[in-house]
Amino acid sequence: MGNSDNMGRNDRMERVVQSAHEAVDTLAAKAAPLVDRFSSGIDGASGQMHDRADQLSAMQEEWVESARTTVREHPLASLAAAVAVGMLLSRLSR
């Protein structure tokens, strides 16, 4: 009788394991499209962020070049403006 009890337990265990495998397979099949969609969304957002960073970098380069040109063309006015800004910041920080 002990042998038939073990066989019954083994059968039940196998059914439980099989059910668990089926449940995992079903969940994986349903999750795969969601993961793919999420991944493509992240890739798109990453590409947009990279493009925006490139735009900001180009804008920064333009501003720096514009400031250099202004300083070269008007050195005394640039120096006076720098002194005025320095004095203003000095008073604001007190």
C-alpha positions as CSV (number, residue, x, y, z in Angstrom):
1,M,0.0,0.0,0.0
2,G,2.8,2.4,0.7
3,N,4.0,2.0,-2.9
4,S,0.6,3.1,-4.3
5,D,0.5,6.1,-2.0
6,N,3.9,7.2,-3.4
7,M,2.7,6.7,-6.9
8,G,-0.4,8.8,-6.2
9,R,1.7,11.6,-4.7
10,N,4.1,11.4,-7.6
11,D,1.2,11.7,-10.1
12,R,-0.3,14.7,-8.2
13,M,3.2,16.3,-8.0
14,E,3.7,15.8,-11.8
15,R,0.2,17.4,-12.5
16,V,1.1,20.4,-10.2
17,V,4.4,20.8,-11.9
18,Q,2.9,20.5,-15.3
19,S,0.2,23.1,-14.4
20,A,2.9,25.4,-13.1
21,H,4.9,25.0,-16.4
22,E,1.8,25.8,-18.4
23,A,1.0,28.9,-16.4
24,V,4.6,30.2,-16.8
25,D,4.4,29.5,-20.5
26,T,1.1,31.3,-20.8
27,L,2.4,34.3,-18.9
28,A,5.6,34.4,-21.0
29,A,3.6,34.3,-24.2
30,K,1.5,37.2,-23.0
31,A,4.4,39.2,-21.6
32,A,6.7,39.0,-24.7
33,P,4.7,41.4,-26.9
34,L,4.5,43.9,-24.0
35,V,8.2,43.7,-23.4
36,D,8.9,44.2,-27.1
37,R,6.7,47.2,-27.2
38,F,8.2,48.7,-24.0
39,S,11.7,48.1,-25.4
40,S,10.9,49.8,-28.7
41,G,9.4,52.8,-26.7
42,I,12.6,53.1,-24.7
43,D,14.7,52.9,-27.9
44,G,12.6,55.7,-29.4
45,A,12.9,57.9,-26.3
46,S,16.6,57.3,-26.1
47,G,17.0,58.3,-29.8
48,Q,15.1,61.5,-29.1
49,M,17.2,62.3,-26.0
50,H,20.3,61.8,-28.1
51,D,19.0,64.1,-30.8
52,R,18.1,66.8,-28.2
53,A,21.5,66.6,-26.7
54,D,23.1,67.1,-30.1
55,Q,20.9,70.1,-30.7
56,L,21.9,71.6,-27.3
57,S,25.5,71.0,-28.0
58,A,25.3,72.7,-31.4
59,M,23.5,75.7,-29.7
60,Q,26.2,75.9,-27.1
61,E,28.9,76.0,-29.7
62,E,27.0,78.8,-31.6
63,W,26.7,80.9,-28.4
64,V,30.3,80.5,-27.5
65,E,31.4,81.5,-31.0
66,S,29.0,84.4,-31.0
67,A,30.5,85.6,-27.7
68,R,34.1,85.2,-29.0
69,T,33.2,87.3,-32.1
70,T,31.6,90.0,-30.0
71,V,34.7,90.2,-27.7
72,R,37.0,90.4,-30.6
73,E,35.0,93.1,-32.3
74,H,34.3,95.1,-29.1
75,P,37.0,94.3,-26.6
76,L,36.6,97.5,-24.4
77,A,32.8,97.2,-24.3
78,S,33.2,93.5,-23.4
79,L,35.6,94.3,-20.6
80,A,33.3,97.0,-19.3
81,A,30.3,94.6,-19.3
82,A,32.3,91.9,-17.5
83,V,33.3,94.4,-14.8
84,A,29.7,95.6,-14.4
85,V,28.4,92.1,-14.1
86,G,31.2,91.3,-11.6
87,M,30.2,94.3,-9.5
88,L,26.6,93.4,-9.6
89,L,27.2,89.8,-8.6
90,S,29.5,91.0,-5.8
91,R,26.7,93.3,-4.4
92,L,24.1,90.5,-4.7
93,S,26.2,88.0,-2.8
94,R,26.6,90.2,0.3
